[in-house]
């Protein structure tokens, strides 16, 4: 058996009795801890910047969708008025030239509304903060 006389820590070079870690190891641990803290802070800044960018993109997309909705509403109203005018014109007159012109105007308005609807539907993908969710919840994609 080996007897422990209490001088085992003192016998190890670079170690203080009672501490168990030498100064070089403590400095290395400090450097590693600072590097880890810096990495965490950088990641938090990256997630915050991504969330800010996605919020701005979402706000711009929602604004564009609102503008498209207002334009669609105005065009639908104009199309409705054209259809009504065409019906009245048809009832009063049997001439096709005025009616055909109003029906074509109504069809063009409806086509523009359809294009605006499809465009605004495509903007919906910008509203979900998908990149921020990927950065925060890496395991849940």
C-alpha positions, 0 to 999 in steps of 0.5 A, a space after each residue: 500500500 502507498 501512504 498519502 502524506 498530503 504532499 501529492 499535489 505539491 509533488 506535481 509540477 505547476 500545481 498549487 497544493 489544494 487547488 488541483 488546477 495549475 495557472 496555465 490550465 485556468 487561463 486556457 479555461 478562461 480563454 475557452 469560456 470567453 470564446 464560448 460566450 462570444 460564440 453564443 453572443 454572436 449566435 444571438 445577434 445573428 438570430 436577432 438580425 434574421 428576425 429583424 430582416 424577416 419582420 421587415 420583409 413581412 411588413 413590406 409583403 403585407 403592405 404590398 398585399 394590402 395595396 393589391 387588395 385595394 386595387 382589386 376592390 376598385 377593379 371589381 367595383 369597376 367590373 361590376 359597374 361595367 356588367 350592370 351598364 352592359 345589362 342595362 344597355 342590352 335591355 334598352 338597345 339591341 345594338 352590340 357595339 356598346 355592350 360588347 365594349 362594356 363586356 370587354 372592359 369588365 373581362 379585362 378588369 376581372 383578368 387584372 383582379 385574377 393577376 393581382 390575386 395570384 401575385 398576392 398569393 405568392 407573397 404569402 410565403 414571405 410572412 412566415 419567419 421560416 429562417 428565424 425558426 430554422 435558426 432558433 429550432 435547428 432540430 425541428 425543421 
